[in-house]
Amino acid sequence: MNTPLDNPIWHSLRSRHAALGDGGQHAACYDPDIAPFAGVASADAQCGAALATLLGDREPYYLVGVIPPVVPGWRLDDHGVIDQMLCARAPDLPDGPAMVELGAGHVADMLELTALVFPGYFRRDTLRMGRYLGIYIGDRLAAMAGERMALPGHREISAVCTHPDHTGRGYAQRLVAQVTRDVFAAGLLPFLHVSPGNTRAKQVYERLGYVDRAAVVLYALHRDE
């Protein structure tokens, strides 16, 4: 049985994040200054054609879960699968440094950290997708985590980054635990996506109670030359 989690970008854009992008009954995409994500209602050529009319000049865009057979003028590159994980209960909060809510005054630091650790996904207006927390060590943003896709009943945890000089100290686990607790407090169920090969990150999430739900496909869209 299919659920909105099988097609998270589409269901986010057609519900709680409708104001953050553009779309119709067949396809939708986020404003590229917010996120490089697009989605389709179903895996058919009609939805692919509709998506092609929405996409702007920037690339790549990313599709998760449901992929049209063709998007005219664009090349679909298969990036394999990513693990979608769910959490069933709020975790305990590990001890650690103070966490701060990140806002407009922190965007430069957030862009610098994500460009170093997790390039390509975080944009200048990504903050509009949800709430983000960070840990500063001195003047440096050492780690961050926050919310991304917003589906009915669910909230995605994302942008989990730790500066290479500050790994191994539990900062990511503390941040993800707090964001996860906040999602539960809002009456929603948290989920996240992680590369199957990123065993270190998966172990952090598993310690917090996340379990694998499904392996979902990830595709990138590039202009067809």
C-alpha positions, 0 to 999 in steps of 0.5 A: 500500500502506497503512502505519502512517504513513498513520494515525499516531495510531491506530497510536501509541495501539495500540502504544507509546503504549497506556498514554497514552490509552484505546481499543478495536478501533475508536477510541482517544484520548490523555488530554487532559492529554497530547495532543489527538489521536484516531484510528480503525482505519478510515474508517467509521461504526462507528469514528466511533461508537466514537470518540464514546464515548471523547471527553471534555469538552475540545475540539478533538481532532485526527485525522490521515490516516484520518477517519470519515464522522461522529462522533455529537455532534461536528463534523468540521472540515477543516483541509486537508493537512499534509506528512509528511516522512521522514529516511533518515539521521542528519544532522550536528549544527550548531554552536550553544549548549548543549542541555538535556533538558527535564523536569518543572521546565521545563514552565511554560517549555515551555507558555509558549513553545508557547502563543506559537508553536504554540498548542493542541497542547502540554499539561501532561503532553505530556512523557510522550510522549517526550524533549524538548530545549531551548536557554536564552538567559539565563533564557528557553527560546529554542527546543525540539524533541522526540518525539511519536507512537511507532509500531513502527519510527518516531518522530515529531519535534514541538514544534519552536518558537523564540521570535520574539526568537531566530529565524534563529540556527539553534536549531531546526535544531540541536535537530531534528538532535540529536533526529533523531540520537537517534531513529536511535540508538534504531534507529528512523526519524524522521518529522514533520509540517509545514504546506505553507505553512510554507516556512521550517520545511520548508527547515530540515527539508530541510537535515537530510535530510527529504523529503516522503513524503505529504500527509495530511489534518488534521481538528479535532473540535468539539462539535456545537452 
